[in-house]
């Protein structure tokens, strides 16, 4: 195989070489970034105390969207619980005083 027709190779975590399916361009980096943020928000459910501020806000936005969407009634109770935990964490972390 000559250098002109070689495919780019990437090393994976298990140290095997695979042909790179895509170039590492801006669109791919953005896609990876979004996937990482979605995964962080999902992993923060139930572990809000260790989540970053950005992750908490993303998780809050996601759960509020579920509460506004009336087509998923089975998700309403879990979304309320997650929203309550996220808001409690934000209030506690930043020392917010609520006047009721």
MDTraj code that builds the backbone (N, CA, C; nanometers):
import mdtraj as md
import numpy as np

residues = "UNK UNK UNK UNK UNK UNK UNK UNK UNK UNK UNK UNK UNK UNK UNK UNK UNK UNK UNK UNK UNK UNK UNK UNK UNK UNK UNK UNK UNK UNK UNK UNK UNK UNK UNK UNK UNK UNK UNK UNK UNK UNK UNK UNK UNK UNK UNK UNK UNK UNK UNK UNK UNK UNK UNK UNK UNK UNK UNK UNK UNK UNK UNK UNK UNK UNK UNK UNK UNK UNK UNK UNK UNK UNK UNK UNK UNK UNK UNK UNK UNK UNK UNK UNK UNK UNK UNK UNK UNK UNK UNK UNK UNK UNK UNK UNK UNK UNK UNK UNK".split()
xyz = np.array([
    [0.0837, -0.1167, 0.0000],
    [0.0000, 0.0000, 0.0000],
    [0.0884, 0.1233, 0.0000],
    [0.0614, 0.2147, -0.0900],
    [0.1431, 0.3348, -0.0988],
    [0.0846, 0.4437, -0.0105],
    [0.1635, 0.5454, 0.0114],
    [0.1185, 0.6545, 0.0983],
    [0.0010, 0.7306, 0.0378],
    [-0.0137, 0.7295, -0.0934],
    [-0.1208, 0.8045, -0.1585],
    [-0.2586, 0.7451, -0.1308],
    [-0.2684, 0.6127, -0.1140],
    [-0.3999, 0.5532, -0.0944],
    [-0.4183, 0.4941, 0.0448],
    [-0.3393, 0.5379, 0.1413],
    [-0.3577, 0.4934, 0.2798],
    [-0.4717, 0.5713, 0.3435],
    [-0.5520, 0.5030, 0.4244],
    [-0.6570, 0.5710, 0.5001],
    [-0.5983, 0.6200, 0.6314],
    [-0.6490, 0.7321, 0.6829],
    [-0.6016, 0.7769, 0.8144],
    [-0.6370, 0.6744, 0.9210],
    [-0.5489, 0.6556, 1.0155],
    [-0.5704, 0.5579, 1.1220],
    [-0.5846, 0.6312, 1.2546],
    [-0.6673, 0.5747, 1.3426],
    [-0.6807, 0.6281, 1.4781],
    [-0.6537, 0.5160, 1.5766],
    [-0.6029, 0.5524, 1.6915],
    [-0.5781, 0.4546, 1.7964],
    [-0.6924, 0.4665, 1.8963],
    [-0.7598, 0.3552, 1.9228],
    [-0.8697, 0.3553, 2.0177],
    [-0.8166, 0.3269, 2.1567],
    [-0.9061, 0.3277, 2.2554],
    [-0.8645, 0.3066, 2.3942],
    [-0.7967, 0.1716, 2.4154],
    [-0.8399, 0.0719, 2.3399],
    [-0.7779, -0.0589, 2.3582],
    [-0.6551, -0.0750, 2.2683],
    [-0.6032, 0.0353, 2.2154],
    [-0.4795, 0.0417, 2.1390],
    [-0.4862, -0.0325, 2.0061],
    [-0.6044, -0.0551, 1.9514],
    [-0.6141, -0.1139, 1.8188],
    [-0.6272, -0.0023, 1.7171],
    [-0.5782, -0.0269, 1.5985],
    [-0.5869, 0.0723, 1.4927],
    [-0.7114, 0.0482, 1.4098],
    [-0.7851, 0.1560, 1.3838],
    [-0.9041, 0.1490, 1.3005],
    [-0.8986, 0.2634, 1.2003],
    [-0.9546, 0.2433, 1.0817],
    [-0.9632, 0.3564, 0.9895],
    [-1.0542, 0.4637, 1.0478],
    [-1.0150, 0.5874, 1.0344],
    [-1.0951, 0.6976, 1.0865],
    [-1.2180, 0.7163, 0.9991],
    [-1.3409, 0.7085, 1.0564],
    [-1.4609, 0.7199, 0.9742],
    [-1.4838, 0.8620, 0.9238],
    [-1.4394, 0.9629, 0.9998],
    [-1.4598, 1.1024, 0.9601],
    [-1.3355, 1.1829, 0.9925],
    [-1.3212, 1.2948, 0.9242],
    [-1.2143, 1.3864, 0.9603],
    [-1.2484, 1.4505, 1.0938],
    [-1.1503, 1.5023, 1.1604],
    [-1.1737, 1.5710, 1.2878],
    [-1.1976, 1.7192, 1.2585],
    [-1.3103, 1.7487, 1.1957],
    [-1.3407, 1.8863, 1.1608],
    [-1.4304, 1.9502, 1.2669],
    [-1.4673, 2.0737, 1.2435],
    [-1.5444, 2.1494, 1.3426],
    [-1.6800, 2.0855, 1.3707],
    [-1.7469, 2.0339, 1.2693],
    [-1.8787, 1.9727, 1.2898],
    [-1.8681, 1.8493, 1.3781],
    [-1.7659, 1.7696, 1.3561],
    [-1.7487, 1.6494, 1.4382],
    [-1.7147, 1.6867, 1.5822],
    [-1.6297, 1.7857, 1.6013],
    [-1.5958, 1.8295, 1.7375],
    [-1.7193, 1.8825, 1.8092],
    [-1.8038, 1.9569, 1.7380],
    [-1.9265, 2.0094, 1.7973],
    [-2.0205, 1.8960, 1.8354],
    [-2.0328, 1.7955, 1.7491],
    [-2.1180, 1.6796, 1.7770],
    [-2.0684, 1.6062, 1.9011],
    [-1.9372, 1.5860, 1.9112],
    [-1.8791, 1.5180, 2.0268],
    [-1.9047, 1.5990, 2.1535],
    [-1.8900, 1.7307, 2.1438],
    [-1.9151, 1.8184, 2.2579],
    [-2.0594, 1.8059, 2.3048],
    [-2.1550, 1.8081, 2.2125],
    [-2.2963, 1.7950, 2.2495],
    [-2.3245, 1.6598, 2.3125],
    [-2.2664, 1.5549, 2.2579],
    [-2.2864, 1.4216, 2.3138],
    [-2.2304, 1.4130, 2.4555],
    [-2.1156, 1.4747, 2.4778],
    [-2.0542, 1.4750, 2.6110],
    [-2.1427, 1.5489, 2.7110],
    [-2.2019, 1.6606, 2.6697],
    [-2.2915, 1.7362, 2.7588],
    [-2.4184, 1.6581, 2.7883],
    [-2.4750, 1.5906, 2.6877],
    [-2.5946, 1.5087, 2.7113],
    [-2.5640, 1.3953, 2.8074],
    [-2.4495, 1.3302, 2.7879],
    [-2.4108, 1.2196, 2.8746],
    [-2.3883, 1.2680, 3.0170],
    [-2.3266, 1.3851, 3.0331],
    [-2.3033, 1.4410, 3.1669],
    [-2.4356, 1.4706, 3.2371],
    [-2.5330, 1.5227, 3.1625],
    [-2.6635, 1.5519, 3.2228],
    [-2.7332, 1.4239, 3.2659],
    [-2.7265, 1.3214, 3.1847],
    [-2.7898, 1.1936, 3.2194],
    [-2.7223, 1.1318, 3.3408],
    [-2.5889, 1.1364, 3.3441],
    [-2.5154, 1.0774, 3.4562],
    [-2.5341, 1.1561, 3.5853],
    [-2.5749, 1.2827, 3.5754],
    [-2.5937, 1.3658, 3.6950],
    [-2.7247, 1.3359, 3.7665],
    [-2.8160, 1.2659, 3.7010],
    [-2.9440, 1.2352, 3.7646],
    [-2.9185, 1.1485, 3.8875],
    [-2.9613, 1.1973, 4.0020],
    [-2.9390, 1.1272, 4.1281],
    [-2.8056, 1.1590, 4.1928],
    [-2.7199, 1.2290, 4.1212],
    [-2.5884, 1.2650, 4.1729],
    [-2.5638, 1.4138, 4.1476],
    [-2.6643, 1.4937, 4.1795],
    [-2.6602, 1.6353, 4.1490],
    [-2.5508, 1.7101, 4.2243],
    [-2.5151, 1.6649, 4.3425],
    [-2.4150, 1.7347, 4.4232],
    [-2.2782, 1.7387, 4.3558],
    [-2.2482, 1.6404, 4.2735],
    [-2.1183, 1.6348, 4.2058],
    [-2.1206, 1.6936, 4.0658],
    [-2.2361, 1.7367, 4.0194],
    [-2.2493, 1.7883, 3.8832],
    [-2.1995, 1.9324, 3.8748],
    [-2.1488, 1.9685, 3.7582],
    [-2.1054, 2.1065, 3.7366],
    [-2.2264, 2.1972, 3.7210],
    [-2.2031, 2.3274, 3.7303],
    [-2.3099, 2.4246, 3.7134],
    [-2.3736, 2.4117, 3.5753],
    [-2.2925, 2.3976, 3.4722],
    [-2.3434, 2.3846, 3.3356],
    [-2.4303, 2.2596, 3.3227],
    [-2.3875, 2.1509, 3.3834],
    [-2.4639, 2.0262, 3.3780],
    [-2.5952, 2.0402, 3.4523],
    [-2.5934, 2.1063, 3.5671],
    [-2.7177, 2.1266, 3.6428],
    [-2.8184, 2.2080, 3.5625],
    [-2.7716, 2.3137, 3.4982],
    [-2.8615, 2.3975, 3.4196],
    [-2.9155, 2.3197, 3.2993],
    [-2.8310, 2.2404, 3.2342],
    [-2.8769, 2.1593, 3.1209],
    [-2.9795, 2.0562, 3.1665],
    [-2.9545, 1.9941, 3.2801],
    [-3.0476, 1.8948, 3.3331],
    [-3.1798, 1.9609, 3.3722],
    [-3.1728, 2.0776, 3.4334],
    [-3.2936, 2.1503, 3.4697],
    [-3.3754, 2.1855, 3.3451],
    [-3.3093, 2.2330, 3.2419],
    [-3.3787, 2.2679, 3.1174],
    [-3.4442, 2.1453, 3.0560],
    [-3.3737, 2.0345, 3.0573],
    [-3.4271, 1.9110, 2.9996],
    [-3.5513, 1.8636, 3.0758],
    [-3.5454, 1.8659, 3.2078],
    [-3.6577, 1.8183, 3.2882],
    [-3.7759, 1.9148, 3.2828],
    [-3.7497, 2.0452, 3.2747],
    [-3.8597, 2.1408, 3.2594],
    [-3.9288, 2.1226, 3.1246],
    [-3.8528, 2.0882, 3.0219],
    [-3.9131, 2.0610, 2.8908],
    [-4.0050, 1.9394, 2.8978],
    [-3.9650, 1.8384, 2.9750],
    [-4.0506, 1.7203, 2.9926],
    [-4.1788, 1.7594, 3.0644],
    [-4.1682, 1.8463, 3.1656],
    [-4.2869, 1.8891, 3.2397],
    [-4.3820, 1.9713, 3.1525],
    [-4.3277, 2.0452, 3.0578],
    [-4.4125, 2.1238, 2.9677],
    [-4.4756, 2.0382, 2.8585],
    [-4.4135, 1.9265, 2.8263],
    [-4.4630, 1.8388, 2.7203],
    [-4.5676, 1.7453, 2.7797],
    [-4.6909, 1.7651, 2.7456],
    [-4.7990, 1.6870, 2.8044],
    [-4.8212, 1.5535, 2.7328],
    [-4.7338, 1.5177, 2.6389],
    [-4.7501, 1.3905, 2.5677],
    [-4.6793, 1.2757, 2.6376],
    [-4.6052, 1.3049, 2.7446],
    [-4.5323, 1.2000, 2.8168],
    [-4.5746, 1.1966, 2.9633],
    [-4.6977, 1.1545, 2.9929],
    [-4.7453, 1.1567, 3.1320],
    [-4.6680, 1.0626, 3.2247],
    [-4.6103, 0.9567, 3.1716],
    [-4.5350, 0.8635, 3.2562],
    [-4.4049, 0.9253, 3.3055],
    [-4.3561, 1.0308, 3.2401],
    [-4.2306, 1.0941, 3.2795],
    [-4.2503, 1.2129, 3.3726],
    [-4.3754, 1.2503, 3.4005],
    [-4.4007, 1.3707, 3.4800],
    [-4.3461, 1.3568, 3.6223],
    [-4.3783, 1.2500, 3.6928],
    [-4.3324, 1.2335, 3.8320],
    [-4.1806, 1.2266, 3.8420],
    [-4.1121, 1.1458, 3.7593],
    [-3.9660, 1.1461, 3.7665],
    [-3.9052, 1.2822, 3.7315],
    [-3.9650, 1.3525, 3.6368],
    [-3.9142, 1.4848, 3.5994],
    [-3.9310, 1.5838, 3.7143],
    [-4.0431, 1.5748, 3.7844],
    [-4.0638, 1.6625, 3.9007],
    [-3.9609, 1.6344, 4.0094],
    [-3.9361, 1.5073, 4.0347],
    [-3.8371, 1.4713, 4.1380],
    [-3.6975, 1.5203, 4.1009],
    [-3.6588, 1.4996, 3.9758],
    [-3.5261, 1.5450, 3.9318],
    [-3.5174, 1.6964, 3.9382],
    [-3.6225, 1.7655, 3.8936],
    [-3.6247, 1.9121, 3.8992],
    [-3.6122, 1.9611, 4.0425],
    [-3.6834, 1.8972, 4.1344],
    [-3.6750, 1.9344, 4.2756],
    [-3.5323, 1.9179, 4.3287],
    [-3.4679, 1.8051, 4.2951],
    [-3.3307, 1.7812, 4.3422],
    [-3.2318, 1.8813, 4.2822],
    [-3.2481, 1.9127, 4.1534],
    [-3.1582, 2.0085, 4.0888],
    [-3.1756, 2.1470, 4.1501],
    [-3.2992, 2.1901, 4.1673],
    [-3.3224, 2.3216, 4.2279],
    [-3.2706, 2.3274, 4.3712],
    [-3.2905, 2.2211, 4.4470],
    [-3.2387, 2.2149, 4.5839],
    [-3.0868, 2.2275, 4.5843],
    [-3.0210, 2.1589, 4.4912],
    [-2.8746, 2.1658, 4.4821],
    [-2.8291, 2.3064, 4.4456],
    [-2.8948, 2.3698, 4.3513],
    [-2.8568, 2.5056, 4.3116],
    [-2.8767, 2.6022, 4.4281],
    [-2.9897, 2.5919, 4.4974],
    [-3.0188, 2.6794, 4.6110],
    [-2.9166, 2.6588, 4.7221],
    [-2.8840, 2.5338, 4.7504],
    [-2.7875, 2.5041, 4.8556],
    [-2.6466, 2.5479, 4.8166],
    [-2.6056, 2.5144, 4.6956],
    [-2.4697, 2.5440, 4.6506],
    [-2.4402, 2.6927, 4.6490],
    [-2.5364, 2.7723, 4.6069],
    [-2.5125, 2.9153, 4.5917],
    [-2.5735, 2.9983, 4.7041],
    [-2.6256, 2.9316, 4.8075],
    [-2.6770, 3.0027, 4.9248],
    [-2.7912, 3.0968, 4.8938],
    [-2.8814, 3.0549, 4.8095],
    [-2.9943, 3.1389, 4.7702],
    [-3.1025, 3.1318, 4.8782],
    [-3.1450, 3.2497, 4.9227],
    [-3.2518, 3.2578, 5.0228],
    [-3.3840, 3.2804, 4.9503],
    [-3.4801, 3.1927, 4.9707],
    [-3.6108, 3.2078, 4.9073],
    [-3.7107, 3.2649, 5.0067],
    [-3.7798, 3.3691, 4.9652],
    [-3.8851, 3.4293, 5.0459],
    [-4.0168, 3.3726, 4.9955],
    [-4.0876, 3.2978, 5.0776],
    [-4.2151, 3.2392, 5.0343],
    [-4.3321, 3.3126, 5.0899],
])
top = md.Topology()
chain = top.add_chain()
for i, resn in enumerate(residues, 1):
    res = top.add_residue(resn, chain, resSeq=i)
    for name in ("N", "CA", "C"):
        top.add_atom(name, md.element.get_by_symbol(name[0]), res)
traj = md.Trajectory(xyz[None], top)
